[in-house]
């Protein structure tokens, strides 16, 4: 099998390199469809990594539909059952969560800026210290806004989660993405899991009639608002997200697992 450490990509997380090596073995038929993969201990020895790295790589391949696991072990999925398209299969809610609207259009953007003063301490940031900010708007097919979300990340999250570190570099260098290259953080909670973070979350849900623009204009219809605080297993802050549901009849569907 391919040695994940032989390509010189030291900056690539180990689990991604192991997953790439296994994916290559599957594509070339070295791991035949229906055949059980070697045990985690053997894969760890073969690729020079620990078993947790192997588990993370196998989890990624499971979510891609390339392998399946039962009490007998992990098996290569036959080609006719494998969906090669990029899909979201993580058991966790896609970030930032919320409205699921048929035909919805999502607009997302990143910035590098200080959070509001009230959020600096909860994010373990110094007053005025900038951080990565993700803003997302969900629009219906006719252009009506049904959801707005703003997420801010702690320094701890940017250090521990490689994918967020990448987006931090994007935001700090003010790279502008076109419509086909919008920041895609939908698998954020899965990335947290792969980084060894067991997350806890606390959500405050309320109803408000304030102006959705926050500019003192006339209040609109009642809106659902969610304030989410995510911490790791040690109580370190990772993320604070505020979601504002603006559409009439919008429902909140939320599933979360660690």
DODOBA-325570 format. One line per 2 residues: their letters; for each residue x, y, z of C-alpha. Coordinates in nm, 3 decimals, always signed. Layout:
a) X Y Z | ...
//
This chain:
xx) +0.000 +0.000 +0.000 | +0.100 +0.361 -0.045
xx) +0.292 +0.516 +0.242 | +0.106 +0.837 +0.338
xx) +0.430 +0.991 +0.460 | +0.614 +0.939 +0.131
xx) +0.466 +1.227 -0.066 | +0.628 +1.505 +0.139
xx) +0.294 +1.666 +0.222 | +0.384 +1.728 +0.582
xx) +0.121 +2.000 +0.616 | -0.161 +1.758 +0.527
xx) -0.333 +1.609 +0.834 | -0.228 +1.246 +0.879
xx) -0.581 +1.107 +0.866 | -0.634 +1.266 +0.523
xx) -0.313 +1.112 +0.396 | -0.411 +0.768 +0.527
xx) -0.758 +0.809 +0.375 | -0.599 +0.904 +0.040
xx) -0.377 +0.595 +0.050 | -0.672 +0.368 +0.127
xx) -0.885 +0.541 -0.137 | -0.610 +0.474 -0.389
xx) -0.594 +0.106 -0.286 | -0.971 +0.081 -0.335
xx) -0.956 +0.249 -0.676 | -0.675 +0.023 -0.798
xx) -0.844 -0.293 -0.673 | -0.583 -0.368 -0.407
xx) -0.877 -0.378 -0.169 | -1.141 -0.570 -0.362
xx) -1.513 -0.492 -0.319 | -1.662 -0.693 -0.035
xx) -1.322 -0.779 +0.113 | -1.257 -0.697 +0.477
xx) -0.986 -0.436 +0.538 | -0.695 -0.521 +0.769
xx) -0.753 -0.452 +1.140 | -0.692 -0.099 +1.269
xx) -0.375 -0.211 +1.446 | -0.231 -0.349 +1.121
xx) -0.330 -0.037 +0.923 | -0.170 +0.184 +1.189
xx) +0.155 -0.014 +1.171 | +0.153 -0.017 +0.792
xx) +0.104 +0.360 +0.761 | +0.317 +0.461 +1.059
xx) +0.035 +0.633 +1.249 | -0.168 +0.568 +1.564
xx) -0.502 +0.387 +1.571 | -0.702 +0.707 +1.627
xx) -0.566 +0.842 +1.298 | -0.674 +0.520 +1.125
xx) -1.022 +0.549 +1.281 | -1.056 +0.905 +1.153
xx) -0.950 +0.799 +0.803 | -1.198 +0.511 +0.801
xx) -1.475 +0.741 +0.925 | -1.411 +0.972 +0.632
xx) -1.426 +0.677 +0.387 | -1.748 +0.558 +0.547
xx) -1.904 +0.899 +0.494 | -1.794 +0.888 +0.130
xx) -1.967 +0.551 +0.097 | -1.643 +0.369 +0.009
xx) -1.634 +0.135 +0.309 | -1.888 +0.000 +0.555
xx) -1.840 -0.128 +0.908 | -2.033 -0.387 +1.105
xx) -1.948 -0.611 +1.400 | -1.734 -0.830 +1.173
xx) -1.507 -0.544 +1.065 | -1.473 -0.284 +0.787
xx) -1.537 -0.387 +0.426 | -1.480 -0.226 +0.086
xx) -1.816 -0.128 -0.066 | -1.890 -0.273 -0.413
xx) -1.861 -0.014 -0.691 | -2.229 -0.030 -0.779
xx) -2.317 +0.076 -0.425 | -2.062 +0.354 -0.403
xx) -2.164 +0.713 -0.465 | -1.850 +0.893 -0.585
xx) -2.000 +1.241 -0.563 | -1.908 +1.466 -0.271
xx) -2.188 +1.429 -0.018 | -2.260 +1.523 +0.341
xx) -2.308 +1.205 +0.539 | -2.177 +1.311 +0.875
xx) -2.407 +1.222 +1.163 | -2.369 +1.578 +1.287
xx) -2.583 +1.869 +1.179 | -2.436 +2.053 +0.884
xx) -2.290 +2.385 +1.002 | -2.434 +2.630 +1.085
xx) -2.765 +2.440 +1.086 | -3.119 +2.562 +1.064
xx) -3.355 +2.610 +0.773 | -3.383 +2.340 +0.510
xx) -3.562 +2.502 +0.218 | -3.614 +2.333 -0.117
xx) -3.439 +2.529 -0.388 | -3.264 +2.752 -0.135
xx) -2.965 +2.963 -0.235 | -2.686 +2.999 +0.021
xx) -2.450 +3.297 +0.029 | -2.152 +3.276 +0.262
xx) -1.854 +3.499 +0.331 | -1.555 +3.515 +0.563
xx) -1.391 +3.808 +0.736 | -1.112 +3.866 +0.987
xx) -1.236 +4.112 +1.249 | -1.282 +4.160 +1.624
xx) -1.606 +4.021 +1.768 | -1.848 +4.245 +1.956
xx) -1.709 +4.334 +2.297 | -1.962 +4.109 +2.473
xx) -1.833 +3.803 +2.284 | -1.457 +3.856 +2.328
xx) -1.431 +3.702 +2.674 | -1.662 +3.402 +2.597
xx) -1.437 +3.327 +2.299 | -1.124 +3.363 +2.516
xx) -1.008 +3.659 +2.305 | -0.852 +3.983 +2.419
xx) -1.062 +4.298 +2.368 | -1.022 +4.407 +2.008
xx) -0.846 +4.084 +1.904 | -0.964 +3.977 +1.558
xx) -1.082 +3.631 +1.471 | -1.243 +3.438 +1.187
xx) -1.605 +3.535 +1.122 | -1.839 +3.335 +0.898
xx) -2.161 +3.494 +0.775 | -2.429 +3.306 +0.587
xx) -2.760 +3.401 +0.431 | -3.018 +3.150 +0.308
xx) -3.251 +3.273 +0.034 | -3.556 +3.110 -0.121
xx) -3.582 +3.066 -0.497 | -3.771 +3.397 -0.518
xx) -3.498 +3.584 -0.328 | -3.665 +3.605 +0.014
xx) -3.430 +3.577 +0.310 | -3.523 +3.293 +0.546
xx) -3.211 +3.271 +0.761 | -2.906 +3.471 +0.862
xx) -2.623 +3.325 +1.065 | -2.305 +3.475 +1.208
xx) -2.036 +3.254 +1.358 | -1.719 +3.355 +1.538
xx) -1.437 +3.122 +1.638 | -1.194 +3.115 +1.926
xx) -0.817 +3.113 +1.890 | -0.827 +2.758 +2.029
xx) -1.055 +2.644 +1.743 | -0.832 +2.802 +1.479
xx) -0.527 +2.621 +1.622 | -0.687 +2.280 +1.675
xx) -0.890 +2.245 +1.353 | -0.672 +2.239 +1.037
xx) -0.957 +2.328 +0.802 | -1.036 +2.642 +1.002
xx) -0.670 +2.737 +0.998 | -0.690 +2.727 +0.617
xx) -0.992 +2.955 +0.613 | -0.821 +3.190 +0.859
xx) -0.542 +3.236 +0.604 | -0.801 +3.298 +0.333
xx) -0.979 +3.562 +0.543 | -0.661 +3.735 +0.662
xx) -0.533 +3.771 +0.306 | -0.872 +3.906 +0.198
xx) -0.909 +3.660 -0.085 | -1.242 +3.710 -0.259
xx) -1.426 +3.393 -0.354 | -1.666 +3.383 -0.645
xx) -2.009 +3.219 -0.630 | -1.862 +2.877 -0.710
xx) -1.590 +2.903 -0.446 | -1.776 +3.019 -0.139
xx) -1.635 +2.908 +0.195 | -1.784 +2.568 +0.274
xx) -1.786 +2.496 +0.647 | -2.077 +2.252 +0.641
xx) -1.863 +1.973 +0.787 | -1.730 +2.188 +1.073
xx) -1.863 +1.960 +1.346 | -1.717 +1.659 +1.170
xx) -1.380 +1.840 +1.150 | -1.401 +1.899 +1.524
xx) -1.453 +1.527 +1.576 | -1.156 +1.439 +1.354
xx) -0.940 +1.684 +1.550 | -1.012 +1.484 +1.865
xx) -1.257 +1.737 +2.007 | -1.562 +1.606 +2.190
xx) -1.789 +1.903 +2.176 | -2.066 +2.023 +2.399
xx) -2.314 +2.286 +2.296 | -2.555 +2.517 +2.471
xx) -2.832 +2.686 +2.279 | -3.062 +2.966 +2.384
xx) -3.375 +2.986 +2.169 | -3.605 +3.286 +2.175
xx) -3.860 +3.487 +1.982 | -3.819 +3.854 +1.897
xx) -4.003 +4.123 +1.706 | -3.704 +4.355 +1.668
xx) -3.607 +4.479 +1.326 | -3.402 +4.207 +1.151
xx) -3.160 +4.479 +1.040 | -3.106 +4.599 +1.396
xx) -3.127 +4.961 +1.282 | -3.428 +5.070 +1.481
xx) -3.669 +5.041 +1.188 | -4.021 +4.909 +1.235
xx) -4.043 +4.568 +1.396 | -4.138 +4.285 +1.167
xx) -4.321 +3.959 +1.238 | -4.209 +3.735 +1.525
xx) -3.878 +3.565 +1.448 | -3.697 +3.270 +1.596
xx) -3.342 +3.340 +1.714 | -3.083 +3.089 +1.831
xx) -2.764 +3.166 +2.025 | -2.525 +2.868 +2.020
xx) -2.208 +2.829 +2.228 | -1.982 +2.531 +2.149
xx) -1.703 +2.415 +2.380 | -1.466 +2.119 +2.376
xx) -1.442 +1.843 +2.638 | -1.218 +2.063 +2.855
xx) -1.455 +2.359 +2.852 | -1.242 +2.552 +2.602
xx) -1.459 +2.773 +2.377 | -1.467 +2.686 +2.008
xx) -1.748 +2.875 +1.841 | -2.036 +3.113 +1.903
xx) -2.310 +3.126 +1.641 | -2.620 +3.343 +1.622
xx) -2.894 +3.227 +1.383 | -3.191 +3.445 +1.292
xx) -3.486 +3.276 +1.120 | -3.667 +3.538 +0.915
xx) -3.898 +3.337 +0.689 | -4.264 +3.278 +0.760
xx) -4.324 +2.919 +0.861 | -3.954 +2.835 +0.895
xx) -3.888 +2.539 +1.124 | -3.568 +2.448 +1.305
xx) -3.436 +2.095 +1.258 | -3.129 +2.029 +1.468
xx) -2.938 +1.708 +1.529 | -2.608 +1.702 +1.711
xx) -2.369 +1.428 +1.816 | -2.019 +1.425 +1.958
//
